[in-house]
Amino acid sequence: MDDQWTRRVWPPQSEEADRGAADLGAAQAGSTQVEQDLPPSARWYGTPAPPPRRRAPRWVVRAVVGFLALAAATAVIAALTLLILNRDEPVPVTRVTDSLAGVTYTLPPGWSEGPVAPVTGFTSVAARSDLATVMARPGVVVPATDLRGALLDLSELYGRLLLHGDKVDVVDDRAMPGGGWTRAVRAEYRDVVNQPAYLRVTLLTRPDGHTVMLLGLAHPDQPGLRTEVDQVMAGAK
């Protein structure tokens, strides 16, 4: 019999259909191979898929962020506190001891000891900013009868050096109870720039016969500054 009668002719087959059938067969064969490679449970229920990612609730995220911010702020505050507590703070000096002059004087609040006296010969200095100053220096042996005369010479000398006043008035001139003499003057100026200044010079006597000179200056001459200068010099020992 002729082969054309034995071939299937309906419905007519095309090359595309033949290729589609071949691809379908290959896909079914591949699927069968994959199913053979899977465990029995996967064959019944399908290939296991990874579980979906669970996102934390928004209130949890906000709570965590707030806690981290609070912890960071606490750490910063603690570090600053330790830095402040461990910082070397200058200890306020309330008493100046001048071993060269052999004198000690106490400072009121707001005063501090200076490293070097601004006038030659003085061995210690204390000041309240640039408004008031007290200095000390060792002196020579002065007989008790010549004590006031020596003080007058010193007062006039340092008045010319430090005050340069157009008018100088004596406001105090007396003997010290513990031995010595003190004298204070007030200088005024004709110009409108310089304000009045106050100068006190004290000469103390020591048991060995030597003297100690104290010099105090307040500029401008104000009641509060003058009182502090007098307080420091009167308490010198």
KOLBAMAR-801936 format. One record per residue: residue number from 1; residue in one letter; x, y, z of N, C-alpha, C, O in turn. Coordinates in steps of 0.05 Angstrom, whole numbers. Last residue first. Layout:
% residues N
SITE_num_residuo_n_px_n_py_n_pz_ca_px_ca_py_ca_pz_c_px_c_py_c_pz_o_px_o_py_o_pz
SITE_NUM_a_X_Y_Z_X_Y_Z_X_Y_Z_X_Y_Z .
...
***
This chain:
% residues 237
SITE_num_residuo_n_px_n_py_n_pz_ca_px_ca_py_ca_pz_c_px_c_py_c_pz_o_px_o_py_o_pz
SITE_237_k_1028_1810_2165_1042_1802_2189_1070_1792_2182_1085_1784_2200 .
SITE_236_a_973_1851_2142_1000_1839_2137_1014_1833_2164_1013_1849_2182 .
SITE_235_g_926_1877_2148_927_1849_2158_954_1836_2154_958_1813_2160 .
SITE_234_a_932_1925_2123_930_1925_2152_932_1897_2164_940_1894_2187 .
SITE_233_m_933_1910_2070_957_1920_2082_956_1920_2112_976_1916_2126 .
SITE_232_v_879_1892_2061_902_1874_2056_927_1884_2071_941_1868_2083 .
SITE_231_q_851_1939_2076_847_1913_2090_870_1895_2086_880_1882_2105 .
SITE_230_d_867_1977_2038_873_1981_2066_870_1955_2082_886_1950_2100 .
SITE_229_v_844_1952_1992_873_1957_1994_881_1960_2023_901_1949_2032 .
SITE_228_e_790_1953_2006_803_1927_2002_833_1931_2004_847_1914_2016 .
SITE_227_t_779_2008_2008_775_1992_2032_790_1965_2029_802_1956_2049 .
SITE_226_r_789_2023_1955_806_2034_1976_803_2017_2001_823_2012_2014 .
SITE_225_l_747_1996_1929_774_1988_1923_793_1999_1945_811_1985_1954 .
SITE_224_g_702_2023_1952_705_1994_1955_734_1985_1950_745_1969_1966 .
SITE_223_p_710_2078_1938_709_2069_1966_713_2039_1970_727_2031_1988 .
SITE_222_q_761_2089_1888_733_2083_1895_732_2073_1924_751_2060_1933 .
SITE_221_d_803_2114_1846_799_2115_1875_769_2113_1881_755_2132_1879 .
SITE_220_p_813_2068_1790_806_2094_1803_802_2091_1833_798_2069_1844 .
SITE_219_h_864_2048_1828_859_2067_1806_836_2056_1789_840_2036_1774 .
SITE_218_a_903_2040_1884_876_2036_1873_871_2057_1852_874_2081_1857 .
SITE_217_l_958_2008_1915_949_2028_1895_921_2020_1885_917_1997_1878 .
SITE_216_g_1005_1999_1967_979_1993_1955_970_2016_1937_974_2039_1943 .
SITE_215_l_1063_1970_1993_1052_1991_1976_1026_1982_1964_1024_1961_1952 .
SITE_214_l_1104_1958_2048_1080_1950_2033_1070_1975_2017_1070_1997_2028 .
SITE_213_m_1167_1938_2072_1152_1959_2059_1128_1947_2044_1132_1928_2029 .
SITE_212_v_1196_1922_2132_1181_1911_2109_1164_1934_2098_1150_1947_2113 .
SITE_211_t_1260_1925_2166_1233_1935_2159_1222_1920_2135_1237_1908_2120 .
SITE_210_h_1298_1899_2221_1294_1905_2193_1265_1914_2189_1248_1910_2206 .
SITE_209_g_1297_1882_2274_1305_1909_2268_1301_1917_2239_1301_1941_2233 .
SITE_208_d_1277_1832_2285_1306_1834_2281_1315_1862_2274_1339_1866_2268 .
SITE_207_p_1221_1840_2287_1236_1837_2312_1267_1839_2309_1280_1847_2327 .
SITE_206_r_1205_1894_2240_1207_1866_2248_1224_1863_2273_1239_1882_2280 .
SITE_205_t_1159_1945_2222_1184_1937_2234_1182_1908_2243_1162_1898_2252 .
SITE_204_l_1132_1970_2161_1130_1954_2184_1158_1948_2195_1177_1945_2181 .
SITE_203_l_1106_2022_2126_1132_2012_2134_1129_1997_2161_1124_2010_2181 .
SITE_202_t_1063_2033_2072_1066_2025_2100_1093_2014_2104_1104_1998_2088 .
SITE_201_v_1027_2075_2030_1054_2063_2035_1056_2058_2065_1050_2075_2081 .
SITE_200_r_976_2081_1982_983_2078_2010_1010_2064_2012_1015_2044_1998 .
SITE_199_l_939_2119_1937_964_2106_1942_969_2105_1972_966_2125_1986 .
SITE_198_y_891_2127_1886_896_2125_1915_922_2109_1919_926_2088_1907 .
SITE_197_a_868_2174_1836_882_2149_1845_888_2151_1875_890_2172_1886 .
SITE_196_p_816_2200_1794_832_2201_1818_844_2174_1825_831_2154_1821 .
SITE_195_q_822_2186_1722_806_2189_1746_825_2190_1771_848_2182_1769 .
SITE_194_n_839_2215_1661_849_2201_1685_831_2207_1709_824_2230_1715 .
SITE_193_v_808_2250_1627_812_2221_1621_819_2206_1647_807_2186_1653 .
SITE_192_v_806_2303_1635_781_2288_1641_784_2258_1636_765_2243_1639 .
SITE_191_d_861_2334_1671_848_2324_1647_823_2307_1655_820_2299_1678 .
SITE_190_r_880_2342_1723_865_2363_1710_850_2353_1685_828_2363_1679 .
SITE_189_y_874_2294_1776_885_2302_1750_867_2323_1737_843_2322_1740 .
SITE_188_e_895_2274_1842_875_2283_1823_889_2294_1798_912_2302_1799 .
SITE_187_a_911_2226_1892_920_2243_1870_897_2249_1851_881_2232_1844 .
SITE_186_r_918_2217_1960_898_2216_1938_907_2236_1916_911_2259_1922 .
SITE_185_v_955_2177_2006_950_2201_1991_930_2196_1969_926_2173_1960 .
SITE_184_a_976_2151_2069_960_2148_2045_954_2175_2033_950_2195_2047 .
SITE_183_r_1021_2116_2111_1013_2142_2100_998_2137_2074_1007_2121_2057 .
SITE_182_t_1045_2087_2171_1031_2085_2146_1022_2112_2137_1016_2130_2154 .
SITE_181_w_1095_2051_2210_1081_2076_2203_1068_2073_2175_1078_2058_2158 .
SITE_180_g_1108_2009_2268_1110_2017_2240_1095_2043_2235_1085_2056_2254 .
SITE_179_g_1074_1968_2310_1101_1978_2304_1104_1984_2274_1102_1966_2257 .
SITE_178_g_1022_1956_2317_1041_1935_2322_1070_1943_2317_1088_1927_2319 .
SITE_177_p_994_2004_2303_993_1994_2330_1015_1973_2336_1026_1973_2358 .
SITE_176_m_1030_2054_2265_1016_2028_2266_1016_2017_2294_1036_2020_2308 .
SITE_175_a_1017_2125_2261_1034_2102_2270_1017_2077_2270_993_2078_2275 .
SITE_174_r_996_2162_2202_994_2153_2230_1013_2130_2235_1023_2117_2217 .
SITE_173_d_958_2192_2157_986_2192_2165_987_2186_2195_981_2203_2211 .
SITE_172_d_915_2202_2102_921_2187_2126_951_2188_2131_967_2186_2113 .
SITE_171_v_912_2236_2059_886_2228_2072_891_2211_2097_872_2207_2112 .
SITE_170_v_941_2289_2026_946_2268_2046_919_2262_2059_906_2280_2069 .
SITE_169_d_935_2300_1956_927_2307_1983_932_2283_2001_928_2260_1994 .
SITE_168_v_959_2327_1898_962_2304_1916_955_2314_1944_967_2332_1954 .
SITE_167_k_949_2344_1831_943_2352_1858_943_2328_1876_929_2308_1870 .
SITE_166_d_968_2318_1788_969_2347_1788_964_2359_1815_973_2381_1822 .
SITE_165_g_1007_2258_1796_983_2274_1800_988_2304_1798_1009_2314_1805 .
SITE_164_h_1039_2213_1787_1041_2236_1769_1017_2254_1772_1007_2264_1751 .
SITE_163_l_1040_2159_1810_1016_2175_1808_1017_2197_1787_999_2199_1770 .
SITE_162_l_1090_2133_1808_1066_2119_1801_1041_2136_1796_1024_2129_1781 .
SITE_161_l_1133_2168_1821_1136_2147_1801_1110_2136_1791_1107_2130_1767 .
SITE_160_r_1113_2202_1862_1122_2213_1836_1124_2192_1814_1117_2197_1791 .
SITE_159_g_1101_2163_1900_1080_2180_1890_1087_2193_1864_1071_2195_1846 .
SITE_158_y_1150_2141_1911_1132_2125_1896_1108_2141_1886_1095_2134_1867 .
SITE_157_l_1172_2188_1939_1185_2175_1916_1166_2160_1899_1164_2164_1875 .
SITE_156_e_1136_2198_1981_1140_2218_1960_1153_2206_1935_1146_2213_1912 .
SITE_155_s_1141_2150_2010_1115_2158_2000_1118_2179_1977_1104_2177_1957 .
SITE_154_l_1196_2151_2025_1186_2130_2007_1159_2138_1994_1154_2133_1971 .
SITE_153_d_1197_2196_2058_1213_2195_2034_1203_2174_2014_1202_2179_1990 .
SITE_152_l_1162_2179_2098_1155_2202_2082_1171_2203_2056_1161_2209_2035 .
SITE_151_l_1190_2136_2121_1165_2131_2107_1157_2155_2089_1148_2151_2067 .
SITE_150_a_1233_2162_2145_1238_2143_2123_1213_2138_2107_1214_2135_2082 .
SITE_149_g_1204_2191_2183_1219_2205_2163_1225_2187_2139_1224_2196_2116 .
SITE_148_r_1184_2149_2215_1165_2166_2200_1180_2181_2178_1169_2184_2156 .
SITE_147_l_1233_2127_2235_1214_2111_2220_1195_2129_2203_1191_2123_2179 .
SITE_146_d_1271_2147_2268_1272_2156_2240_1251_2143_2223_1251_2146_2199 .
SITE_145_t_1264_2122_2316_1261_2151_2316_1260_2162_2287_1250_2184_2283 .
SITE_144_a_1276_2069_2305_1248_2076_2310_1243_2106_2309_1222_2115_2301 .
SITE_143_p_1321_2061_2249_1316_2066_2278_1287_2075_2282_1275_2088_2264 .
SITE_142_v_1318_2010_2202_1312_2038_2207_1307_2043_2237_1290_2029_2248 .
SITE_141_v_1348_1967_2158_1344_1973_2186_1340_2003_2189_1356_2019_2179 .
SITE_140_v_1308_1960_2097_1333_1961_2112_1327_1967_2142_1304_1971_2150 .
SITE_139_g_1259_1913_2071_1271_1940_2075_1297_1937_2091_1307_1915_2097 .
SITE_138_p_1228_1874_2019_1244_1876_2044_1256_1904_2046_1263_1916_2026 .
SITE_137_r_1161_1887_1995_1190_1884_1990_1205_1887_2017_1195_1900_2035 .
SITE_136_a_1098_1880_1963_1115_1879_1987_1144_1877_1978_1150_1865_1957 .
SITE_135_m_1036_1908_1938_1062_1896_1934_1078_1898_1960_1072_1914_1977 .
SITE_134_v_971_1908_1910_987_1910_1935_1013_1895_1930_1013_1873_1920 .
SITE_133_t_923_1941_1869_948_1925_1872_960_1930_1899_959_1952_1910 .
SITE_132_a_865_1947_1828_878_1952_1854_902_1932_1856_901_1910_1846 .
SITE_131_l_850_1940_1774_839_1962_1789_854_1968_1815_856_1991_1823 .
SITE_130_d_858_1897_1742_876_1919_1738_867_1944_1753_874_1967_1746 .
SITE_129_s_844_1847_1789_844_1854_1761_865_1876_1756_887_1874_1766 .
SITE_128_r_872_1859_1844_844_1854_1836_841_1865_1808_837_1889_1803 .
SITE_127_a_934_1827_1864_918_1848_1850_889_1839_1847_883_1815_1848 .
SITE_126_a_999_1823_1893_971_1813_1891_954_1835_1879_960_1859_1884 .
SITE_125_v_1067_1806_1896_1047_1824_1887_1020_1809_1887_1019_1785_1881 .
SITE_124_s_1136_1808_1919_1110_1794_1917_1089_1815_1909_1093_1839_1914 .
SITE_123_t_1182_1839_1919_1185_1810_1917_1159_1795_1916_1159_1770_1913 .
SITE_122_f_1206_1898_1888_1185_1885_1904_1185_1855_1898_1189_1846_1875 .
SITE_121_g_1246_1914_1852_1252_1913_1881_1231_1899_1898_1237_1889_1919 .
SITE_120_t_1206_1946_1804_1231_1934_1811_1236_1936_1842_1230_1956_1854 .
SITE_119_v_1138_1930_1794_1157_1951_1802_1183_1937_1813_1181_1918_1829 .
SITE_118_p_1104_1887_1785_1110_1906_1763_1131_1927_1769_1140_1941_1751 .
SITE_117_a_1124_1822_1808_1115_1849_1814_1122_1868_1791_1143_1865_1780 .
SITE_116_v_1100_1762_1781_1122_1781_1783_1111_1809_1789_1092_1817_1777 .
SITE_115_p_1051_1733_1789_1077_1719_1788_1101_1738_1792_1120_1730_1806 .
SITE_114_g_1001_1751_1838_1014_1754_1812_1041_1741_1812_1053_1738_1833 .
SITE_113_e_943_1726_1869_971_1731_1870_983_1732_1842_977_1716_1825 .
SITE_112_s_879_1759_1869_896_1737_1862_926_1745_1864_932_1769_1860 .
SITE_111_w_812_1776_1891_841_1782_1889_856_1756_1882_847_1734_1887 .
SITE_110_g_761_1758_1901_766_1773_1876_795_1780_1872_802_1790_1850 .
SITE_109_p_761_1766_1972_751_1753_1948_755_1771_1923_751_1795_1925 .
SITE_108_p_826_1788_1999_797_1786_1999_787_1773_1974_802_1768_1955 .
SITE_107_l_884_1757_2024_871_1770_2002_841_1767_2005_831_1746_2012 .
SITE_106_t_934_1769_2074_910_1754_2066_896_1771_2044_894_1795_2046 .
SITE_105_y_1005_1764_2077_980_1780_2077_958_1765_2064_962_1750_2045 .
SITE_104_t_1068_1761_2109_1045_1746_2098_1021_1764_2099_1016_1777_2119 .
SITE_103_v_1139_1771_2104_1112_1780_2110_1091_1762_2097_1096_1750_2076 .
SITE_102_g_1193_1771_2087_1186_1762_2114_1159_1772_2122_1155_1781_2145 .
SITE_101_a_1212_1780_2037_1206_1804_2053_1199_1796_2082_1200_1814_2099 .
SITE_100_l_1219_1726_2024_1241_1745_2021_1237_1770_2038_1255_1780_2051 .
SITE_99_s_1170_1702_2030_1191_1694_2047_1215_1713_2046_1230_1716_2065 .
SITE_98_d_1107_1719_2029_1132_1730_2017_1155_1724_2036_1159_1738_2056 .
SITE_97_t_1048_1691_2018_1071_1689_2036_1096_1697_2021_1105_1684_2002 .
SITE_96_v_981_1706_2013_1007_1708_2000_1029_1708_2021_1028_1724_2040 .
SITE_95_r_919_1673_2010_941_1684_2027_967_1684_2011_974_1664_1998 .
SITE_94_t_885_1652_1975_874_1671_1994_895_1683_2012_889_1701_2028 .
SITE_93_v_880_1630_1910_900_1636_1931_887_1658_1949_880_1679_1939 .
SITE_92_p_841_1578_1883_843_1606_1890_863_1610_1913_861_1596_1933 .
SITE_91_v_869_1531_1839_860_1535_1867_863_1565_1874_885_1575_1872 .
SITE_90_p_847_1516_1775_866_1532_1792_854_1536_1819_830_1544_1821 .
SITE_89_e_829_1450_1758_820_1477_1764_841_1491_1781_851_1480_1800 .
SITE_88_d_836_1402_1714_853_1415_1735_844_1444_1738_851_1461_1721 .
SITE_87_r_782_1359_1705_798_1381_1695_812_1394_1719_801_1397_1741 .
SITE_86_n_747_1321_1722_775_1314_1722_793_1337_1713_818_1334_1713 .
SITE_85_l_697_1344_1715_706_1337_1742_736_1331_1743_748_1337_1764 .
SITE_84_i_695_1351_1659_694_1374_1677_705_1368_1705_720_1383_1716 .
SITE_83_l_697_1298_1642_718_1317_1633_719_1341_1651_740_1351_1658 .
SITE_82_l_652_1276_1665_678_1266_1674_700_1286_1666_719_1290_1681 .
SITE_81_t_614_1306_1635_615_1308_1664_642_1299_1675_654_1312_1692 .
SITE_80_l_623_1288_1583_628_1316_1590_630_1320_1620_647_1336_1630 .
SITE_79_a_608_1234_1589_635_1241_1582_642_1270_1589_664_1276_1599 .
SITE_78_a_553_1240_1602_571_1228_1621_601_1234_1615_616_1239_1633 .
SITE_77_i_535_1263_1554_533_1278_1579_552_1267_1600_565_1282_1615 .
SITE_76_v_544_1220_1519_558_1246_1515_558_1262_1540_578_1274_1548 .
SITE_75_a_511_1180_1540_540_1176_1539_555_1202_1536_576_1206_1548 .
SITE_74_t_461_1204_1533_470_1198_1560_501_1194_1560_514_1203_1579 .
SITE_73_a_458_1204_1477_458_1229_1492_469_1226_1520_483_1242_1530 .
SITE_72_a_457_1149_1467_479_1165_1457_481_1192_1472_503_1201_1478 .
SITE_71_a_409_1134_1492_434_1123_1501_458_1139_1492_477_1143_1507 .
SITE_70_l_372_1163_1461_375_1169_1490_402_1158_1500_415_1172_1516 .
SITE_69_a_379_1137_1412_385_1166_1414_389_1174_1443_407_1189_1450 .
SITE_68_l_362_1085_1425_390_1090_1416_398_1119_1419_420_1126_1427 .
SITE_67_f_308_1095_1438_326_1085_1458_355_1089_1451_372_1097_1468 .
SITE_66_g_289_1113_1388_289_1131_1412_308_1122_1433_321_1138_1446 .
SITE_65_v_294_1066_1358_309_1090_1351_310_1110_1374_331_1122_1379 .
SITE_64_v_259_1032_1386_287_1025_1385_304_1050_1378_325_1055_1390 .
SITE_63_a_210_1058_1379_220_1054_1406_250_1048_1406_265_1058_1422 .
SITE_62_r_204_1056_1323_207_1082_1336_218_1079_1364_235_1095_1373 .
SITE_61_v_199_1000_1317_222_1015_1304_226_1042_1318_249_1049_1324 .
SITE_60_v_152_992_1345_176_979_1354_201_993_1343_220_998_1357 .
SITE_59_w_116_1020_1314_120_1029_1342_145_1017_1353_159_1029_1370 .
SITE_58_r_115_990_1266_127_1017_1267_133_1026_1295_153_1040_1300 .
SITE_57_p_135_921_1272_115_943_1273_129_970_1276_152_972_1286 .
SITE_56_a_181_890_1227_174_898_1254_153_920_1253_154_937_1235 .
SITE_55_r_164_845_1175_173_871_1183_163_878_1211_140_873_1218 .
SITE_54_r_185_783_1153_166_797_1171_178_824_1180_200_825_1190 .
SITE_53_r_190_755_1090_203_770_1111_183_786_1127_165_799_1116 .
SITE_52_p_161_689_1077_162_718_1072_175_733_1096_172_724_1119 .
SITE_51_p_201_630_1072_180_645_1085_182_675_1079_205_685_1077 .
SITE_50_p_216_599_1008_226_613_1033_203_629_1045_187_641_1030 .
SITE_49_a_179_541_989_187_568_983_196_581_1009_185_575_1031 .
SITE_48_p_183_474_966_182_493_988_193_520_981_214_522_968 .
SITE_47_t_143_451_911_170_459_920_169_479_943_154_499_941 .
SITE_46_g_87_410_931_100_430_915_127_437_927_134_430_950 .
SITE_45_y_63_368_957_55_395_964_69_417_949_63_441_953 .
SITE_44_w_82_321_932_53_324_938_45_353_942_24_362_933 .
SITE_43_r_135_329_924_120_320_901_90_323_906_75_328_888 .
SITE_42_a_153_344_974_152_364_953_136_356_929_123_372_916 .
SITE_41_s_152_295_999_133_315_1008_130_337_988_109_349_984 .
SITE_40_p_193_266_973_165_258_969_146_280_978_125_283_965 .
SITE_39_p_242_313_945_233_293_965_203_287_961_189_302_947 .
SITE_38_l_262_316_875_250_328_899_243_306_919_239_283_911 .
SITE_37_d_277_288_830_298_298_848_287_309_873_303_311_893 .
SITE_36_q_229_278_804_244_255_815_265_264_835_272_249_854 .
SITE_35_e_216_329_788_200_317_808_214_292_821_210_287_845 .
SITE_34_v_255_335_749_256_352_773_240_340_795_248_340_818 .
SITE_33_q_238_297_712_264_294_724_266_310_750_277_300_770 .
SITE_32_t_189_318_697_190_292_710_216_287_724_217_276_745 .
SITE_31_s_206_364_673_190_366_697_190_340_712_190_339_737 .
SITE_30_g_232_342_629_247_357_649_232_359_675_244_357_696 .
SITE_29_a_188_319_602_210_302_612_227_316_633_235_303_653 .
SITE_28_q_159_364_591_148_344_608_169_325_619_168_316_642 .
SITE_27_a_195_389_556_188_402_582_176_382_601_182_383_625 .
SITE_26_a_197_352_514_221_357_529_215_370_556_227_363_576 .
SITE_25_g_144_356_497_154_330_507_179_334_523_182_321_544 .
SITE_24_l_142_408_480_125_400_502_135_374_514_134_370_538 .
SITE_23_d_178_406_437_184_422_461_167_414_484_177_413_507 .
SITE_22_a_150_372_402_176_364_412_183_379_437_193_368_456 .
SITE_21_a_105_403_391_102_377_405_128_367_416_129_356_438 .
SITE_20_g_130_445_365_116_449_390_112_423_406_115_422_430 .
SITE_19_r_149_420_318_168_430_338_155_435_365_167_430_385 .
SITE_18_d_100_406_294_119_385_302_139_395_323_145_381_342 .
SITE_17_a_79_456_286_66_438_305_84_416_313_84_408_337 .
SITE_16_e_115_474_248_113_488_274_99_470_295_107_469_318 .
SITE_15_e_105_440_205_131_438_219_130_452_246_143_443_265 .
SITE_14_s_39_412_210_59_430_200_85_427_215_86_413_235 .
SITE_13_q_-12_368_190_10_375_208_29_393_194_35_391_171 .
SITE_12_p_-82_367_181_-55_369_169_-35_379_190_-41_397_206 .
SITE_11_p_-121_322_221_-115_349_210_-87_351_200_-69_337_210 .
SITE_10_w_-102_284_167_-122_304_178_-122_301_208_-124_279_218 .
SITE_9_v_-66_248_152_-66_272_136_-86_293_146_-88_315_137 .
SITE_8_r_-22_199_170_-45_216_179_-44_242_165_-24_257_165 .
SITE_7_r_-5_149_121_2_172_137_-24_187_145_-43_188_131 .
SITE_6_t_-25_111_86_-22_103_114_-15_127_132_-17_124_157 .
SITE_5_w_-26_135_39_-52_127_50_-49_119_79_-69_119_94 .
SITE_4_q_27_142_27_11_166_31_-16_160_42_-29_178_54 .
SITE_3_d_48_93_19_52_105_45_35_129_49_29_136_72 .
SITE_2_d_7_44_-14_23_69_-16_24_82_11_4_83_25 .
SITE_1_m_17_-24_0_0_0_0_18_25_0_39_26_12 .
***
